[in-house]
Amino acid sequence: MDASGLHRGAIDVSKIWFITGVSSGLGKALATAALQRGDRVFGTVRTNDAKLAFEALAAERAHGFILDVTDETALHAAVKEIEARAGRIDILVNNAGYGLIGAIEEASLAEIRAQFEVNVLGPIAAIQAVLPGMRARRAGRIINITSVSGLATWAGTGIYSASKFALEAIGATLAQEVEEFGVKVINVAPGGLRTNYAGTSMRVTQTAIDDYQGAGHNAQRVLTGNAGREGGDPAKAAVAILKIADEPSPPLNLLLGANALHYATHRQGQLLTEIGAWASTSLSIAHDP
């Protein structure tokens, strides 16, 4: 038996995962599900206690990295270490993120920059770090955890929605760019999951303007009021993600949850209706023959 625990000559069919944000929520559920089926998971956490708790899930197959996903140098160093220790990264999951809640006028530029640093630039840095190895092997999966808010906006979540719209666009474009290398990209857009999103993963703008007590602040009221009663089960969401990770021809987009389906299809219906209603105006700008 070799150091990996495999009998010599045995075929290792387990996967090597790199998941950002594995200490709680969907990231923890996904890492746990992958470990339970025998895969090896490298995950990012923010504290040493979280690292120890994660590694206790599966001795020698759960490996934590204490880093901030906005630290590009640390991300690249982590990827190099994973490839040195495990030989490859089969699946990258860009999961780490948080939601900034508040009307657009209330959000400071500092708060907006911080939101995009974590939700957009962090995933891009992770993607750029893993792609050289995936291209060289002509294989790999990149899974971006976006949100139904990246497909259908909701008053009071404009900056968060914008960050997820950006990640959706990055994933969709990347899928075209890396298809010829055998690398697959999947954007997973969950609706409400019973995680701590409305707690530690939600931040409210420091500025509050009285005029936005209506629609502009409704998202905060709904999210906090419904905390712990969301319709989506993160453990079942993890199983669904494992399924697409193994699928030979995975979808580019996967919605998770009844409310994700509802809001995304409603928004797409609105878009198609408006395109049709204003098609003649759209075509009216053509040069005359």
RODO-2510 file (C-alpha; in nm, 4 decimals, decimal comma):
residues 289
     n   res          X          Y          Z
     1     m     0,0000     0,0000     0,0000
     2     d     0,1427     0,3433    -0,0876
     3     a     0,1319     0,6702     0,1103
     4     s    -0,2079     0,7619    -0,0263
     5     g    -0,3631     0,4533     0,1266
     6     l    -0,4217     0,2839    -0,2096
     7     h    -0,3007    -0,0616    -0,3010
     8     r    -0,0387    -0,0429    -0,5706
     9     g    -0,1997    -0,0823    -0,9087
    10     a    -0,5397     0,0380    -0,7821
    11     i    -0,7092     0,3156    -0,9773
    12     d    -0,7749     0,6296    -0,7725
    13     v    -1,1168     0,7569    -0,8794
    14     s    -1,1516     1,0080    -0,5957
    15     k    -1,1581     1,3770    -0,6794
    16     i    -0,9380     1,6591    -0,5541
    17     w    -1,1440     1,9641    -0,4579
    18     f    -1,0436     2,3208    -0,3788
    19     i    -1,3383     2,4983    -0,2152
    20     t    -1,3284     2,8541    -0,0849
    21     g    -1,5192     2,9114     0,2379
    22     v    -1,5681     2,5691     0,4001
    23     s    -1,6247     2,6663     0,7622
    24     s    -2,0021     2,7105     0,7327
    25     g    -2,3038     2,7138     0,5038
    26     l    -2,3051     2,5610     0,1576
    27     g    -1,9255     2,5390     0,1455
    28     k    -1,9162     2,3241     0,4572
    29     a    -2,2070     2,1091     0,3354
    30     l    -2,0375     2,0514    -0,0004
    31     a    -1,6991     1,9739     0,1536
    32     t    -1,8626     1,7304     0,3964
    33     a    -2,0507     1,5516     0,1178
    34     a    -1,7337     1,5201    -0,0922
    35     l    -1,5370     1,3871     0,2038
    36     q    -1,8087     1,1370     0,2918
    37     r    -1,7807     0,9754    -0,0488
    38     g    -1,4030     0,9487    -0,0222
    39     d    -1,2814     1,2586    -0,2044
    40     r    -1,0011     1,4834    -0,0836
    41     v    -1,0894     1,8454    -0,0055
    42     f    -0,8700     2,1486     0,0374
    43     g    -1,0669     2,4440     0,1707
    44     t    -1,0148     2,8005     0,2811
    45     v    -1,1068     2,9230     0,6280
    46     r    -1,0432     3,2429     0,8209
    47     t    -0,9228     3,1187     1,1620
    48     n    -0,7111     2,8417     1,3097
    49     d    -1,0087     2,7087     1,5068
    50     a    -1,2046     2,6780     1,1826
    51     k    -0,9090     2,5011     1,0199
    52     l    -0,8878     2,2458     1,3000
    53     a    -1,2644     2,1872     1,2925
    54     f    -1,2589     2,1343     0,9170
    55     e    -0,9629     1,8968     0,9206
    56     a    -1,1328     1,6931     1,1942
    57     l    -1,4052     1,6011     0,9436
    58     a    -1,1735     1,3526     0,7718
    59     a    -0,8204     1,2879     0,8853
    60     e    -0,5672     1,3214     0,6009
    61     r    -0,8372     1,4059     0,3432
    62     a    -0,9591     1,7439     0,4730
    63     h    -0,6972     2,0175     0,4512
    64     g    -0,7566     2,3757     0,5587
    65     f    -0,5849     2,6936     0,4428
    66     i    -0,6144     3,0050     0,6559
    67     l    -0,6430     3,2846     0,4035
    68     d    -0,8544     3,5720     0,2820
    69     v    -0,9844     3,5163    -0,0722
    70     t    -0,9000     3,8779    -0,1526
    71     d    -0,5299     3,7929    -0,1049
    72     e    -0,4227     3,6987    -0,4576
    73     t    -0,0712     3,5982    -0,3527
    74     a    -0,2042     3,3649    -0,0836
    75     l    -0,4522     3,2059    -0,3252
    76     h    -0,1826     3,1327    -0,5821
    77     a     0,0461     2,9937    -0,3107
    78     a    -0,2337     2,7679    -0,1848
    79     v    -0,2984     2,6320    -0,5332
    80     k     0,0715     2,5583    -0,5847
    81     e     0,0835     2,3760    -0,2517
    82     i    -0,2281     2,1710    -0,3329
    83     e    -0,0862     2,0685    -0,6692
    84     a     0,2437     1,9747    -0,5055
    85     r     0,0719     1,7666    -0,2368
    86     a    -0,2123     1,6118    -0,4383
    87     g    -0,0777     1,6279    -0,7928
    88     r    -0,3733     1,8181    -0,9330
    89     i    -0,6953     2,0057    -0,8653
    90     d    -0,9954     1,8429    -1,0289
    91     i    -1,2629     2,0845    -0,9130
    92     l    -1,2480     2,4464    -0,8011
    93     v    -1,5557     2,5780    -0,6211
    94     n    -1,5765     2,9538    -0,5784
    95     n    -1,8071     2,9596    -0,2790
    96     a    -1,6754     3,2232    -0,0377
    97     g    -1,8776     3,5424    -0,0359
    98     y    -2,1207     3,7614     0,1545
    99     g    -2,4162     3,9872     0,0860
   100     l    -2,4208     4,3660     0,1230
   101     i    -2,7775     4,4753     0,1945
   102     g    -2,9081     4,8283     0,1499
   103     a    -3,0313     5,0663    -0,1176
   104     i    -2,7775     5,1595    -0,3843
   105     e    -2,7722     5,5229    -0,2717
   106     e    -2,6897     5,4087     0,0820
   107     a    -2,3844     5,2015    -0,0154
   108     s    -2,0484     5,3748     0,0170
   109     l    -1,7864     5,3197    -0,2495
   110     a    -1,5705     5,1504     0,0152
   111     e    -1,8507     4,9032     0,0915
   112     i    -1,9057     4,8426    -0,2806
   113     r    -1,5348     4,7839    -0,3441
   114     a    -1,5182     4,5395    -0,0532
   115     q    -1,8189     4,3481    -0,1905
   116     f    -1,6596     4,3146    -0,5335
   117     e    -1,3200     4,2241    -0,3878
   118     v    -1,4701     3,9172    -0,2181
   119     n    -1,7491     3,8175    -0,4571
   120     v    -1,5801     3,8918    -0,7906
   121     l    -1,2062     3,9532    -0,7720
   122     g    -1,1471     3,6669    -0,5292
   123     p    -1,3103     3,4114    -0,7616
   124     i    -1,1198     3,5518    -1,0601
   125     a    -0,7908     3,5133    -0,8719
   126     a    -0,8776     3,1526    -0,7832
   127     i    -0,9752     3,0782    -1,1437
   128     q    -0,6510     3,2245    -1,2773
   129     a    -0,4531     3,0244    -1,0219
   130     v    -0,6029     2,6833    -1,1127
   131     l    -0,6304     2,7244    -1,4897
   132     p    -0,2655     2,6613    -1,5856
   133     g    -0,2800     2,3156    -1,4281
   134     m    -0,6228     2,2375    -1,5713
   135     r    -0,5180     2,3491    -1,9195
   136     a    -0,2043     2,1383    -1,9010
   137     r    -0,4078     1,8307    -1,8055
   138     r    -0,6888     1,9187    -2,0484
   139     a    -0,9350     1,8499    -1,7674
   140     g    -1,1019     2,0208    -1,4752
   141     r    -1,4202     2,1732    -1,3390
   142     i    -1,4785     2,5275    -1,2196
   143     i    -1,7984     2,5751    -1,0218
   144     n    -1,9027     2,9288    -0,9327
   145     i    -2,1607     2,9681    -0,6578
   146     t    -2,3527     3,2705    -0,7788
   147     s    -2,7128     3,3399    -0,6720
   148     v    -3,0578     3,3780    -0,8202
   149     s    -2,9913     3,7442    -0,7362
   150     g    -2,7362     3,7332    -1,0172
   151     l    -3,0227     3,6625    -1,2573
   152     a    -3,3141     3,8516    -1,1009
   153     t    -3,2610     4,1717    -0,9037
   154     w    -3,4285     4,2549    -0,5736
   155     a    -3,4567     4,6069    -0,4282
   156     g    -3,2174     4,6463    -0,1392
   157     t    -2,9664     4,3957    -0,2765
   158     g    -2,8401     4,5927    -0,5754
   159     i    -2,4678     4,5819    -0,4988
   160     y    -2,4764     4,2150    -0,4022
   161     s    -2,6822     4,1358    -0,7134
   162     a    -2,4331     4,3292    -0,9275
   163     s    -2,1460     4,1216    -0,7897
   164     k    -2,3319     3,8002    -0,8697
   165     f    -2,4297     3,9276    -1,2175
   166     a    -2,0577     3,9856    -1,2722
   167     l    -1,9682     3,6338    -1,1577
   168     e    -2,2386     3,4912    -1,3846
   169     a    -2,0865     3,6765    -1,6807
   170     i    -1,7348     3,5665    -1,5922
   171     g    -1,8409     3,2030    -1,5710
   172     a    -2,0383     3,2122    -1,8954
   173     t    -1,7513     3,3753    -2,0848
   174     l    -1,4892     3,1511    -1,9291
   175     a    -1,6885     2,8449    -2,0364
   176     q    -1,6455     2,9518    -2,4004
   177     e    -1,2746     3,0241    -2,3569
   178     v    -1,1763     2,6954    -2,1921
   179     e    -1,4092     2,4492    -2,3634
   180     e    -1,1394     2,3460    -2,6111
   181     f    -0,9128     2,2526    -2,3188
   182     g    -1,1623     2,0066    -2,1726
   183     v    -1,2362     2,2343    -1,8772
   184     k    -1,6029     2,2697    -1,7806
   185     v    -1,7557     2,5717    -1,6070
   186     i    -2,0808     2,5645    -1,4128
   187     n    -2,2607     2,8613    -1,2557
   188     v    -2,4721     2,7379    -0,9645
   189     a    -2,7423     2,9850    -0,8617
   190     p    -2,9119     2,8937    -0,5326
   191     g    -3,2181     3,0602    -0,3914
   192     g    -3,2708     3,0754    -0,0174
   193     l    -3,0733     2,8103     0,1722
   194     r    -3,1053     2,7398     0,5437
   195     t    -2,7558     2,8621     0,6235
   196     n    -2,6275     3,1593     0,8201
   197     y    -2,6517     3,3907     0,5184
   198     a    -2,8792     3,6338     0,7055
   199     g    -2,6339     3,6288     0,9981
   200     t    -2,2571     3,6337     0,9623
   201     s    -2,2717     3,6322     0,5809
   202     m    -2,4832     3,9475     0,5564
   203     r    -2,3693     4,3039     0,6045
   204     v    -2,5937     4,6100     0,6092
   205     t    -2,4828     4,9447     0,4701
   206     q    -2,3625     5,1820     0,7400
   207     t    -2,5754     5,4608     0,5980
   208     a    -2,9533     5,4384     0,6271
   209     i    -3,1770     5,6910     0,4510
   210     d    -3,5337     5,7263     0,5823
   211     d    -3,6825     5,7521     0,2320
   212     y    -3,5793     5,3901     0,1666
   213     q    -3,7752     5,2433     0,4586
   214     g    -4,0106     5,0971     0,1974
   215     a    -3,8751     4,8906    -0,0923
   216     g    -3,5112     4,9759    -0,0264
   217     h    -3,5108     4,8128     0,3190
   218     n    -3,7591     4,5341     0,2526
   219     a    -3,4849     4,2855     0,1620
   220     q    -3,3246     4,3259     0,5042
   221     r    -3,6596     4,2753     0,6774
   222     v    -3,7406     3,9653     0,4731
   223     l    -3,3973     3,8075     0,5079
   224     t    -3,3707     3,8576     0,8822
   225     g    -3,7353     3,7723     0,9447
   226     n    -3,7097     3,4500     0,7466
   227     a    -3,3718     3,3417     0,8841
   228     g    -3,3784     2,9739     0,9750
   229     r    -3,6902     2,9106     0,7701
   230     e    -3,5446     2,9264     0,4194
   231     g    -3,6764     2,6599     0,1829
   232     g    -3,3450     2,5183     0,0602
   233     d    -3,1522     2,2417     0,2386
   234     p    -2,7738     2,2990     0,2016
   235     a    -2,7045     1,9253     0,2390
   236     k    -2,9341     1,8479    -0,0552
   237     a    -2,7829     2,1372    -0,2510
   238     a    -2,4423     1,9767    -0,1921
   239     v    -2,5673     1,6467    -0,3347
   240     a    -2,6930     1,8285    -0,6447
   241     i    -2,3529     1,9953    -0,6914
   242     l    -2,1736     1,6616    -0,6524
   243     k    -2,3980     1,5279    -0,9284
   244     i    -2,3060     1,7997    -1,1773
   245     a    -1,9398     1,7753    -1,0778
   246     d    -1,9472     1,4149    -1,2014
   247     e    -2,1662     1,4790    -1,5070
   248     p    -1,9767     1,4324    -1,8383
   249     s    -2,1801     1,7147    -1,9961
   250     p    -2,2771     1,9445    -1,7082
   251     p    -2,5064     2,2452    -1,7523
   252     l    -2,3576     2,5923    -1,7731
   253     n    -2,6311     2,7134    -1,5388
   254     l    -2,7941     2,5273    -1,2519
   255     l    -3,0663     2,6830    -1,0390
   256     l    -3,1143     2,5372    -0,6917
   257     g    -3,4439     2,5729    -0,5068
   258     a    -3,8054     2,6500    -0,5868
   259     n    -3,7661     3,0229    -0,5314
   260     a    -3,4607     3,0308    -0,7567
   261     l    -3,6668     2,8743    -1,0357
   262     h    -3,9562     3,1110    -0,9695
   263     y    -3,7631     3,4385    -0,9712
   264     a    -3,5295     3,3473    -1,2560
   265     t    -3,8061     3,2282    -1,4887
   266     h    -4,0229     3,5290    -1,3978
   267     r    -3,7383     3,7668    -1,4857
   268     q    -3,6612     3,5850    -1,8110
   269     g    -4,0294     3,6029    -1,9038
   270     q    -4,0308     3,9774    -1,8389
   271     l    -3,7217     4,0202    -2,0538
   272     l    -3,8647     3,8241    -2,3468
   273     t    -4,1940     4,0164    -2,3253
   274     e    -4,0176     4,3532    -2,3319
   275     i    -3,7879     4,2483    -2,6158
   276     g    -4,0898     4,1466    -2,8218
   277     a    -4,2909     4,4582    -2,7385
   278     w    -4,0086     4,6908    -2,8391
   279     a    -3,8596     4,4892    -3,1248
   280     s    -3,9697     4,7417    -3,3880
   281     t    -3,7885     5,0183    -3,1983
   282     s    -3,4806     4,7990    -3,1638
   283     l    -3,4774     4,7449    -3,5416
   284     s    -3,5543     5,1093    -3,6237
   285     i    -3,1930     5,2269    -3,5933
   286     a    -3,0647     5,0453    -3,9035
   287     h    -2,9037     5,2522    -4,1790
   288     d    -3,1280     5,3124    -4,4770
   289     p    -3,0395     5,0948    -4,7783
***
